[in-house]
Each structure stands twice: as C-alpha cells, then as structure tokens.
Amino acid sequence: MALVNVALNTAVSRPVRAGEAVSLLLYRNFLAYRRAWTVFATGFLEPVFYLFSIGIGVGKLVHGFEFNGEPIDYREFVAPGMLAASAMNGALLDATFNFFFKLKYNKLFDQMLATPLTTLDVARGELSWSLLRGGCYSAAFVLVMLAMGLIGSWWAVLVVPATLLIGLAFGAVGMALTTFMRSWQDFEYVTLGMLPMFLFSATFFPVTAYPDWLRWVVECTPLYRGVVLCRELTTGAVSWGSLVSVAYLVALGVAGLLVVRRRLDRLLLT
C-alpha cells in the first residue's frame, strides 16, 4: 500500500495520465484484497453450485427448450445464464457494498483526491477493479462450462469480453446508485433488484413463458441482455440482434460512469 502512496505523491508535480491512475488504483485494491481470496472464491462458487443443482439435477426432469428456433439441452440453456449472473454478482457487489464503505466510512476517496487524481480517475479505477473481479469469475466459469461440454461454438471465445460488458453495465450503475445511499439499510434495494433479475431474466426458462406485456419489461433489463448475449455466443446463434445487447450494455455503463463522476464531484468537492 505504501508503494501506491509513494507513486501518487511523486506525481504531485505533474498530471496523472488516465491509464496510470487506473493501474495505481487496481494495484491498491490488489494489495488490499490479496489476503481475502476466500471472498473471491465464494463469489465464483455460488453460480457453479446453481449450475450443478439446477442445470444438471433439475435438467434431468426437463427435456430442453428451443433457442432461436433450435432445440437446446437444458444444461446448455442454463449455463450461459449462470455465466451472466456470475459477471453481474462479481461487478455489482464490489461496486455497491465495497464502494459504499470506501466512500462513507473509510473516506478513502477523500484521501485519493488529495493527490493529483480526479473524481473521474477514482470512478474509472473502481469500475476497472469491479470488471477485473467479474472477469475472473467469468473466465473460471467458462472453464467449468468447457470441461462439462457446454460450449458448442467458436463464438464462445468472445463470451468473456461479453461478460465484461455485463460487468461494465452493472458496475457503473451500481456505483451510481450507491452514491445516493444513506445507510447500510438502503442495500436492501440492491437485493430487491438483483434477486428478481437473477430468477426471471430468462436465466432458467425462456422469456416466451411470460405474457407479452411482461416479456417486454424483462427484455429491457440489463441481465436479460447479458444472458441472451452469452447464450448466443456459446451456442453459435449470433445475429445482428446481438449488437443490440452490446450497444445496450455499453450505453448503460457509460451513462452510469458519467453519473458517478458528477455525484463524486458533488459529494467530495463541494
């Protein structure tokens, strides 16, 4: 940790480049979490256990679904949904609970702004850490899917970058919402939002099971866009519609990051 402080202090006489600021903040978080590897392990294992219990256990009772007009085994249907959920969990938990502690209690961001770092540097650095955490979960989960024979297309080489887009959207929006929270009790709203998305964003069954009006609502949620994108890549059912999901997730992430910057300006600089 001292190395990070030294690096920032020696940069007082010159502006800090964006890439340098992000790398310093990533290194700071790495040092802070290097002894807390069990936290990362539990975040990865949860969707894996869901895959084993639901994708394999319940999958023996389900004959499969159709996806983009083609029959698909239930395990192959559920696994990409679990992958997208893993990316969401990894990014969102860091961007909400941990971000709130640093902002309200640890006052870490106040200390950072005493250096040449800006609020945009802080936002980008914290979001990059969330993406790194979510990316690690996703890469490990993809290896599990590969070992189980649940990947049926070379398009799957793009599935980890796709999960980074999911992490971008959820991490940025999560950080933005966290800046409005007043106490730990407000995090009940995070759970209230995460759980329904996890259960009903076509993770375990097709969106066609819903009435038309509810289907449109579900299709507007970020996790649904991520689930569909991952499912298209792992099954090879990629189309121009996949770009809609990509554009949606990128736009949501950029919008969230801009809100975080404005909110940090207001909370820490005024």
Secondary structure, 3 states (H helix, E strand, C coil): CHHHHHHHHCCCCCCCCHHHHHHHHHHHHHHHHCCCHHHHHHHHHHHHHHHHHHHHHHHHHCCCEEECCEEECHHHHHHHHHHHHHHHHHHHHHHHHHHHHHHHHCCHHHHHCCCCCCHHHHHHHHHHHHHHHHHHHHHHHHHHHHHCCCCCCHHHHHHHHHHHHHHHHHHHHHHHHHCCCCCHHHHHHHHHHHHHHHHHCCCCCCHHHCCHHHHHHHHCCHHHHHHHHHHHHHHCCCCCHHHHHHHHHHHHHHHHHHHHHHHHHHHHCC
